[in-house]
Amino acid sequence: MKLKINGEIKSIDHTDEAYFLEDLIKHLGYQPQLVVVELNGIIINPQHWYEKKIKDGDCLEVVTIVGGGSYS
């Protein structure tokens, strides 16, 4: 399956009939509690990742939340 992830085309080996967003995020090595995911232009609530099927040609943007700041 070919997906566009953060602007890059990636091939994902997938043998199951259904492949869900939750599985893909883990497969890519992201920590689910530290990312925001946009699937085909729509931000997906993490509570729904387990039911969102991924299909060939989908476009994802995965943004990692990073803590930080400055001290005065």
OpenMM code with the backbone's topology and positions (N, CA, C; nanometers):
from openmm import Vec3, app, unit

residues = "MET LYS LEU LYS ILE ASN GLY GLU ILE LYS SER ILE ASP HIS THR ASP GLU ALA TYR PHE LEU GLU ASP LEU ILE LYS HIS LEU GLY TYR GLN PRO GLN LEU VAL VAL VAL GLU LEU ASN GLY ILE ILE ILE ASN PRO GLN HIS TRP TYR GLU LYS LYS ILE LYS ASP GLY ASP CYS LEU GLU VAL VAL THR ILE VAL GLY GLY GLY SER TYR SER".split()
positions = [
    Vec3(0.0848, -0.1163, 0.0000),
    Vec3(0.0000, 0.0000, 0.0000),
    Vec3(0.0898, 0.1231, 0.0000),
    Vec3(0.0542, 0.2232, -0.0801),
    Vec3(0.1305, 0.3475, -0.0841),
    Vec3(0.0509, 0.4570, -0.0134),
    Vec3(0.1193, 0.5271, 0.0759),
    Vec3(0.0591, 0.6365, 0.1510),
    Vec3(0.1481, 0.7590, 0.1405),
    Vec3(0.0885, 0.8753, 0.1490),
    Vec3(0.1656, 0.9985, 0.1564),
    Vec3(0.1659, 1.0392, 0.3032),
    Vec3(0.2852, 1.0340, 0.3646),
    Vec3(0.2979, 1.0642, 0.5075),
    Vec3(0.3932, 1.1805, 0.5241),
    Vec3(0.3422, 1.2897, 0.5779),
    Vec3(0.4198, 1.4122, 0.5970),
    Vec3(0.4906, 1.4540, 0.4677),
    Vec3(0.4167, 1.4458, 0.3574),
    Vec3(0.4676, 1.4924, 0.2294),
    Vec3(0.5510, 1.3927, 0.1510),
    Vec3(0.5790, 1.2761, 0.2072),
    Vec3(0.6600, 1.1757, 0.1390),
    Vec3(0.5765, 1.0523, 0.1077),
    Vec3(0.5961, 0.9973, -0.0116),
    Vec3(0.5285, 0.8728, -0.0485),
    Vec3(0.6028, 0.7573, 0.0180),
    Vec3(0.5288, 0.6745, 0.0909),
    Vec3(0.5879, 0.5590, 0.1585),
    Vec3(0.5091, 0.4344, 0.1223),
    Vec3(0.5811, 0.3242, 0.1078),
    Vec3(0.5176, 0.1949, 0.0854),
    Vec3(0.5103, 0.1222, 0.2185),
    Vec3(0.3925, 0.0756, 0.2521),
    Vec3(0.3706, 0.0041, 0.3774),
    Vec3(0.3314, -0.1388, 0.3428),
    Vec3(0.4086, -0.2354, 0.3938),
    Vec3(0.3718, -0.3751, 0.3747),
    Vec3(0.2544, -0.4060, 0.4656),
    Vec3(0.1519, -0.4592, 0.4068),
    Vec3(0.0299, -0.4851, 0.4830),
    Vec3(-0.0395, -0.6071, 0.4244),
    Vec3(-0.0633, -0.7060, 0.5096),
    Vec3(-0.1237, -0.8293, 0.4606),
    Vec3(-0.2672, -0.8496, 0.5092),
    Vec3(-0.3067, -0.7821, 0.6171),
    Vec3(-0.4430, -0.7981, 0.6692),
    Vec3(-0.5432, -0.7275, 0.5783),
    Vec3(-0.6667, -0.7709, 0.5855),
    Vec3(-0.7717, -0.7104, 0.5054),
    Vec3(-0.7988, -0.5673, 0.5513),
    Vec3(-0.8040, -0.5461, 0.6823),
    Vec3(-0.8304, -0.4131, 0.7369),
    Vec3(-0.7061, -0.3629, 0.8107),
    Vec3(-0.6686, -0.2396, 0.7815),
    Vec3(-0.5532, -0.1774, 0.8472),
    Vec3(-0.6025, -0.0459, 0.9025),
    Vec3(-0.5877, -0.0274, 1.0317),
    Vec3(-0.6457, 0.0880, 1.0973),
    Vec3(-0.5396, 0.1908, 1.1341),
    Vec3(-0.5825, 0.3140, 1.1508),
    Vec3(-0.4931, 0.4251, 1.1820),
    Vec3(-0.4101, 0.3971, 1.3068),
    Vec3(-0.4701, 0.3396, 1.4081),
    Vec3(-0.3994, 0.3064, 1.5312),
    Vec3(-0.2807, 0.2132, 1.5026),
    Vec3(-0.3015, 0.1134, 1.4175),
    Vec3(-0.1949, 0.0197, 1.3811),
    Vec3(-0.0834, 0.0900, 1.3046),
    Vec3(-0.1214, 0.1784, 1.2138),
    Vec3(-0.0220, 0.2496, 1.1337),
    Vec3(0.0652, 0.3394, 1.2205),
    Vec3(0.0049, 0.4117, 1.3119),
    Vec3(0.0809, 0.5021, 1.3999),
    Vec3(0.1831, 0.4220, 1.4791),
    Vec3(0.1434, 0.3090, 1.5323),
    Vec3(0.2371, 0.2240, 1.6064),
    Vec3(0.3443, 0.1668, 1.5138),
    Vec3(0.3048, 0.1239, 1.3938),
    Vec3(0.3997, 0.0687, 1.2961),
    Vec3(0.5070, 0.1717, 1.2595),
    Vec3(0.4686, 0.2983, 1.2512),
    Vec3(0.5627, 0.4040, 1.2157),
    Vec3(0.6521, 0.4452, 1.3320),
    Vec3(0.6235, 0.3931, 1.4516),
    Vec3(0.7086, 0.4195, 1.5668),
    Vec3(0.6723, 0.5421, 1.6488),
    Vec3(0.5551, 0.5979, 1.6238),
    Vec3(0.5117, 0.7143, 1.7016),
    Vec3(0.4505, 0.6698, 1.8332),
    Vec3(0.4638, 0.7544, 1.9348),
    Vec3(0.3954, 0.7308, 2.0612),
    Vec3(0.2583, 0.7977, 2.0488),
    Vec3(0.1525, 0.7192, 2.0499),
    Vec3(0.0181, 0.7734, 2.0237),
    Vec3(-0.0216, 0.8926, 2.1106),
    Vec3(0.0239, 0.8968, 2.2329),
    Vec3(-0.0158, 1.0071, 2.3207),
    Vec3(0.0579, 1.1369, 2.2892),
    Vec3(0.1559, 1.1321, 2.1980),
    Vec3(0.2361, 1.2508, 2.1667),
    Vec3(0.2194, 1.3006, 2.0235),
    Vec3(0.1153, 1.2563, 1.9530),
    Vec3(0.0967, 1.3008, 1.8147),
    Vec3(-0.0458, 1.3462, 1.7870),
    Vec3(-0.0570, 1.4321, 1.6877),
    Vec3(-0.1854, 1.4720, 1.6312),
    Vec3(-0.1829, 1.4221, 1.4871),
    Vec3(-0.2914, 1.3595, 1.4429),
    Vec3(-0.2940, 1.2998, 1.3100),
    Vec3(-0.4063, 1.3602, 1.2266),
    Vec3(-0.3675, 1.4010, 1.1045),
    Vec3(-0.4631, 1.4484, 1.0052),
    Vec3(-0.4674, 1.3435, 0.8950),
    Vec3(-0.5851, 1.2941, 0.8648),
    Vec3(-0.6044, 1.1931, 0.7615),
    Vec3(-0.6898, 1.2529, 0.6513),
    Vec3(-0.6301, 1.2664, 0.5331),
    Vec3(-0.7002, 1.3240, 0.4176),
    Vec3(-0.7641, 1.4587, 0.4506),
    Vec3(-0.6887, 1.5419, 0.5244),
    Vec3(-0.7330, 1.6781, 0.5536),
    Vec3(-0.8204, 1.6938, 0.6768),
    Vec3(-0.8449, 1.5863, 0.7497),
    Vec3(-0.9310, 1.5932, 0.8685),
    Vec3(-0.8533, 1.5432, 0.9897),
    Vec3(-0.8511, 1.6233, 1.0965),
    Vec3(-0.7862, 1.5806, 1.2211),
    Vec3(-0.8729, 1.4725, 1.2844),
    Vec3(-0.8080, 1.3608, 1.3176),
    Vec3(-0.8808, 1.2462, 1.3726),
    Vec3(-0.8569, 1.2380, 1.5232),
    Vec3(-0.9647, 1.2360, 1.5989),
    Vec3(-0.9567, 1.2208, 1.7437),
    Vec3(-0.8953, 1.0845, 1.7750),
    Vec3(-0.7956, 1.0795, 1.8653),
    Vec3(-0.7311, 0.9519, 1.8986),
    Vec3(-0.8286, 0.8424, 1.9426),
    Vec3(-0.9411, 0.8801, 1.9980),
    Vec3(-1.0398, 0.7807, 2.0413),
    Vec3(-1.1012, 0.7060, 1.9225),
    Vec3(-1.0822, 0.7590, 1.8020),
    Vec3(-1.1399, 0.6962, 1.6823),
    Vec3(-1.0349, 0.6313, 1.5930),
    Vec3(-0.9090, 0.6333, 1.6323),
    Vec3(-0.8030, 0.5744, 1.5507),
    Vec3(-0.8269, 0.4268, 1.5248),
    Vec3(-0.8823, 0.3555, 1.6234),
    Vec3(-0.9009, 0.2105, 1.6097),
    Vec3(-1.0062, 0.1744, 1.5043),
    Vec3(-1.0901, 0.2716, 1.4660),
    Vec3(-1.1970, 0.2412, 1.3699),
    Vec3(-1.1758, 0.3049, 1.2326),
    Vec3(-1.0726, 0.3882, 1.2177),
    Vec3(-1.0452, 0.4538, 1.0893),
    Vec3(-0.9578, 0.3641, 1.0028),
    Vec3(-1.0147, 0.3114, 0.8959),
    Vec3(-0.9405, 0.2241, 0.8055),
    Vec3(-0.8480, 0.3072, 0.7169),
    Vec3(-0.7281, 0.2548, 0.6978),
    Vec3(-0.6308, 0.3162, 0.6095),
    Vec3(-0.6374, 0.2433, 0.4765),
    Vec3(-0.6368, 0.3198, 0.3674),
    Vec3(-0.6410, 0.2560, 0.2358),
    Vec3(-0.5341, 0.3162, 0.1450),
    Vec3(-0.5024, 0.2435, 0.0416),
    Vec3(-0.4018, 0.2865, -0.0542),
    Vec3(-0.4330, 0.4275, -0.1046),
    Vec3(-0.3314, 0.5133, -0.1041),
    Vec3(-0.3479, 0.6497, -0.1541),
    Vec3(-0.3842, 0.7521, -0.0489),
    Vec3(-0.4080, 0.7100, 0.0749),
    Vec3(-0.4415, 0.8051, 0.1802),
    Vec3(-0.3248, 0.9001, 0.2059),
    Vec3(-0.3581, 1.0190, 0.2541),
    Vec3(-0.2595, 1.1224, 0.2851),
    Vec3(-0.2679, 1.1540, 0.4349),
    Vec3(-0.1541, 1.1397, 0.5025),
    Vec3(-0.1500, 1.1659, 0.6470),
    Vec3(-0.0473, 1.2724, 0.6802),
    Vec3(-0.0803, 1.3540, 0.7761),
    Vec3(0.0152, 1.4456, 0.8374),
    Vec3(0.0189, 1.4065, 0.9840),
    Vec3(0.1382, 1.3766, 1.0329),
    Vec3(0.1554, 1.3375, 1.1721),
    Vec3(0.2439, 1.4427, 1.2373),
    Vec3(0.1892, 1.5101, 1.3369),
    Vec3(0.2618, 1.6163, 1.4059),
    Vec3(0.2920, 1.5695, 1.5476),
    Vec3(0.4206, 1.5743, 1.5834),
    Vec3(0.4631, 1.5346, 1.7168),
    Vec3(0.4562, 1.6538, 1.8105),
    Vec3(0.3987, 1.6325, 1.9271),
    Vec3(0.3904, 1.7356, 2.0290),
    Vec3(0.5222, 1.7374, 2.1049),
    Vec3(0.5842, 1.8548, 2.1134),
    Vec3(0.7126, 1.8687, 2.1815),
    Vec3(0.6981, 1.9725, 2.2908),
    Vec3(0.7370, 1.9355, 2.4118),
    Vec3(0.7331, 2.0310, 2.5222),
    Vec3(0.8574, 2.1187, 2.5196),
    Vec3(0.8489, 2.2266, 2.5867),
    Vec3(0.9658, 2.3145, 2.5932),
    Vec3(0.9234, 2.4554, 2.6232),
    Vec3(1.0161, 2.5430, 2.6129),
    Vec3(0.9896, 2.6842, 2.6415),
    Vec3(1.1150, 2.7483, 2.6926),
    Vec3(1.1001, 2.8657, 2.7431),
    Vec3(1.2169, 2.9355, 2.7944),
    Vec3(1.1884, 2.9872, 2.9340),
    Vec3(1.2939, 3.0002, 3.0074),
    Vec3(1.2842, 3.0544, 3.1425),
    Vec3(1.3399, 3.1950, 3.1416),
    Vec3(1.2746, 3.2873, 3.2146),
    Vec3(1.3254, 3.4244, 3.2198),
    Vec3(1.4032, 3.4457, 3.3473),
] * unit.nanometer
topology = app.Topology()
chain = topology.addChain("A")
for resn in residues:
    res = topology.addResidue(resn, chain)
    for name in ("N", "CA", "C"):
        topology.addAtom(name, app.Element.getBySymbol(name[0]), res)
